[in-house]
Amino acid sequence: MNSNRGSSAKLFEVEYGVCFQVNRLSLFDLLRKSDEYLWSQFVKEEEYNTQALDRLGRFPHTASKFRNVLQPAVSDFLLANGLEVTYPNGSHFAVCLTHDVDYLYFPRGDSFRSSIRSLKDLELRKAIKWLRAGIKRKSTIIQNIPRIIDVETEYNAKSSFFFLAQDESAVDFIYPIKEFEESLGLITDRGFEVGLHGSLLAYGNQNLLQTEKRRLEKHLGKKVIGYRNHFLRFELPTTWELLEKAGFKYDTTFGYHDALGFRNGMCHIFQPFNITTNAFVNIWEIPLVIMDRTLLETLSIDPATAWEMIRQIIDVTEARQGIIAILWHNSRMFDDLLTLYRKMLRYCSEKGAWLCSGEEIVSWWSKNKFFVP
């Protein structure tokens, strides 16, 4: 146990003026001293200075020595040693709903893939609809955002929308954020959150992060605290450090692009530990555990199998009073994927989950101080 526990506890009382449980202060210290393997998993030591990256510079699950990502082993340790978590209104666990807005128009590739999928299912009308959409691209992403808000409102849910805010001269420019000003207003007026979807290179570039954050805030009319990088590009620990310096409160990029599950064994929000500086980074990470593209593109599984995987992860999270983030691109809110998303919302709602935005969970977690590293 931490030899400075008494002085740390006293400082905690003075600063926050509340009662506390000693194990809240010493949990990570206990983890570090008692289980080298789990500590290595939590800090993801294997990702420091690694060459095992894919073509987009991402560390894949296939390169990790921690193979069982469907069991949150680090969270299990913390719970076994005294962690207790509560959520608003007696909710048993929390699900952070998120949407990356990657396009202004539906990508032709997505439309054509949907058309082929409909043909395989012998749904000719759907196949023709998607084929026409791919050719004409008349349906805009903007028109889909109110639908998502309405669907989630049915389940008393809130979510976070992450928008790109690139300079129009950028080589990977996709859309001008000014085109979404009306949508940004709608999202915030309905009590949902807008966060920054950092561009391709932003995850490792302080100037880009700050410039894109300011640009989005200008069109939004308020501060932005949440972040996820495009294509889940992330460098450990650099990205966390840069996000803290840029003024973000939380990130939710840190999930695998090629697997569902708990990347560092956590099914709870946490502050990451930088083994280079030997200190915690002052930013919250909401574990990204489920992504639509991973299910249907990377893993290439059918909706029924996808649902069974999603259900298993939700059950695991509920059993641990956990919190996970789910990424469902708003460009995927059609046909089988919309049905699957609704099914997920209904299942979580029936199990008593708090369906929330990133902003809401970070505010709750910080207020209650479940982890004090």
N, C-alpha and C positions, 0 to 999 in steps of 0.2 A: 504493500500500500504506500501511498505518497507520504513521505516523512513530513511534508509541509502542510498536511491536511488541516491541522488546527488553525494555522494562520490564514490559509486560503478560505476556510469556512468563516472565520471572523470577518475577513475582507468582504466576503459575499454578503453577510448580514448587514454590514455597514453600508455597502453600495446599494443594495436592493431593498433592504428593510423587510425581508420576508423570511418565513421559516423555510428550511430546506432539508433534503435528505443527503447525508454524507456521500452516499454512493453516486449521487448525481455529479459530484465534483471529482470523484476518483475513478469513474467508470473507464475512461480511456487510458488513464494511467495504469489501472489494473489490467486492462487488455494488453497494453504494451509490455508489461512486466511478466505476465503469466502465460501468454500464448503467442509465441513468435510467428507462427503460421497465420493465425487470424489477424494479427497486427499487420503483417505483410500484405494480406488480402485487403484490409481496410484502406491502407495508404496506397495500395497498388504499386508497390516497389518495382514490380516487373516492367512497368511502363516508363520508368525513368531511363532516358538515353537509349531507348530500344530502337532496333532496326527492323523489327517485325511489324511493318506497317503496310497497308494496302496502297493502291495507286492514288488514293486521296489523302494519304498520310494519316489514316486512322488505325488504331490498334484494334485488331479483330478478336473476337472470342476464340477463334480457332488457334490463336497464338498464346492464349493464356494457360497457365498451369492450374488455374482454379476452374475446373471443368463444370462442376455442378452449380450452375447459376440459378437454378429453380429453388434453391434453399438458401435463405438469407442467414448464413452462418454467423456473421458478425452481430447482426441484430439479435440473434438467439443468445449469444454470449451476454450482451448488454441486458437483455430481459432477465436472464438467469441470475444476474448480479445486481438487480434492484431497479432497473429502469421501469418507470410507470408513466403511461401516456394517457391523456384524456383529450376528447374533442368536443366541439360545441354540441349542445342539445342531446347529449348522451350518445352520440355516434360511436360506433365500435372501431372504425378505422376511417381513413381518408383516401380519396382518389382525386388527384390533381388532373383536371382535364385540360389538354392543350392542343392547339392547332397551329401549324406552320402555314403561312400564306406565301407559297412559293411562286405563284403565277398570277398574272392579270387575266389571262385567258386559259382555258383548259388546254393542256399540252396535246398536240396531235397524237403523240405516242400513247398517252393514256387512253384517248378516245378509241384508237385503233385496237389496243389491247382489250378494251371493254367490248368492242364489237366482235372480236374473235371469240372471247369468252362466252358472249351471248349466243353466237352461232353454235358453239360446242354444246350449249345447254338447250339448243333447238328453239331459242327465243328470237325469232326473225325480226319482230318489230323493234326490240331493243338493239339488235345488231345494226339495223338500218339507222336508228336514231343516233347511235354512237359514231357510225361511219360518217353521217352528215355533219355531226358536230366536229369531227376531226378535219373535214374538208373546209367547212365554213368558219368554224371557231366563233360562232355567234354568241354562245353562252359564256358570260363572263364569270370569273370567280367572285366578283363583288356581289352579284345577285344571290350567291349562295350563303353569304354570311348571316343575313336575317333568318334564314331557315335553320341554321345551326343553333342560333340563339333561342329560337322558338322551341326547337326539339329539347334542348337542355332545360329550358324553363319549365317544361312539362314535369320534370323530375326535381324541381327546386334546385337545380345545379347552376354553377357559374364556371366559367372557363377562361383560359388565357389565349389570346391570339398573338402570334409572333410575326411581325412584319419586317420585310427587308426595307432598308432606307439607304440604298446605294447612291453614289454620285452617278449621274447619267453618262459620264465619260469612262466609267469603270469597264474593264474588259469583260466582266461577267455580269454586266447590268441586265436586269430582268424587267423591272417596272419602276416608274416614278411614284414615290410614296404619295405625292399630291393627288394622284388618281383615287386614293382611298380615304380622302379626308372625310367624306360623308359617312363611310363605314366606321372610321375611327370614332366619330361622334356618337354613332348608334351604339357601338360596343360599350363605351364608357357610360353613356346615358342609361343603359340597361344594367349597369353594375358589374359588367365583365371587365377583363383586364387586357391592356395592350402592352406587349413586350417587344424587345428588339430581336429580330432574326438576323444575326450577324452575317455579313457576306462571306464569300469563300475564304478570304484571307484574313478576316477580322480576328479570328481566334488567337492569332499570334502577333497582332499589330495594334499597339496602344493608340496610335493616331486614328486609325480606321474605327476602332471601337468608340472612341470619344466623338469623332465626327458624325458617325452614323447615329449614335445616341442623341446628339444634339439635333440632328436633322429630324428624327422621328418626334422628338419632344416639341419641336417647333410646330409641326403639323398637328400633333395631338393636343397641345396646349397644357400639358402637365408632365411631371417627371416620370421617367421610365425606370423601373427597378428590376425587371426580369429579363433574362437572356437565354437564347439558344442559338448555337451557330448552325449555319447552313450545311447540309450533308453530315451533320453531327461531327464536324471537324473539331478536334480538341487536342491540345498538348498538355500533358501533365508534368509539372504543376503550373506551367507558364500561364495557361489560360485563366486559371483561378486568380492568380496574382494580378494579371492585367485587368480582369473584371472588377476586382476590389478597387484598384486604383482609378478605374473609370467611373466609379460611383454606383455600380449595380449592387443590389441586395441579395439576389439569388441567381443561380444558373440551373438549367435543367437540360443540359446537353449530354451529361455523362452517363450514357447508356450505350449498349452495343448496337451497331447497325446490322449485324449478322446473326443476332440471337436475341430471344426474349429472356429477361431475367435480371438478376441483381448483380451488377458489374463488380461491385466491391463488397458484396455480402451484406449490404444494408437495404432494409425495407423501411427505413425511417429517414427523415431529413437530417442532414448532418453538415458540420463545418469540416472541410478537408484539412488534412495534415500534410504540410510540406516537409519532407524528410531532408531537403537541402538546407532549409533554414531552421529546422527542428522546431517548428511552430505551427499552430493552426492558422488558416487563412480566414480572414473576417468576411466570409461570404457563405451563404447557405446553398447547399446542393440538394435539389429534389430529385431522387433517383428516377431516371427514365427507364421504365421496365418493359413497356409494350408500345410498339410502333406498327402502324398498318402496313407500311412498305416492307418491313421485315417479314411479316406474315405471308403476304401474297406475292412478293417479288423475290426476296432473298431466299426464303424457305420454300416458296412455291407450293403452299398447301391450300386445300380447299376450305371454304367458309366453315364447314362443320368441324374439321380438325382444328382450325384456328380458334373457334369458340371453346373447344375443350382445353386448349392451352391457356387461353385468357381466363377461363373459369378457374383453372387450377391455381394460377397466380393470384387471382382475387381471393380465393379461399386461404392461401398461404398468408397473404397480407392481413386478412381479417383475423386470423388466429393469433397474430402477433401485434394487434393494434397498430398496424403499420401505416405508412403513407407512401404511395407510389404515384408517378406521373405516367399518363397515357397520352401518346401523340397520335392524333387522327387528323391527317391533312384535310383541310376543307375541300380540296379538289377531289376527295374520295367519298364525299357524302352522297353517294348515289347507289341505287340498286342493292346488291348483296352487302356492300360495305356499310351503307346507311342502315340496313337491317341489322347487321352485326353490331354496329355502334349503339343502336336503340336497345338491342338485347343486353348489351353490356351495362348501359345506364339503368335499365329496369332491374337487372340482377343485383347491381350494387345498391340501388335504392331499397330494394326489398330486404337486403342484408343489413340495412342501417348505416350505410356509408355516408360520410360527409363528402359530397361532390363539390369540389371547390376550385378556385383559381390559385395560381402560384402566389399571388399577392396575399390572398386570404390565409393560406397555410403558413407562410413566412411570418405574417403578423401574429398569428396565434402561437406559433412555436417560440418566437422571440419573447412574446409577452409572458409565456408560462415557463420559459427557461428550463426545458426538459433536459437539455445538454448544456453543461457549463464546463467546457474543456479547461 
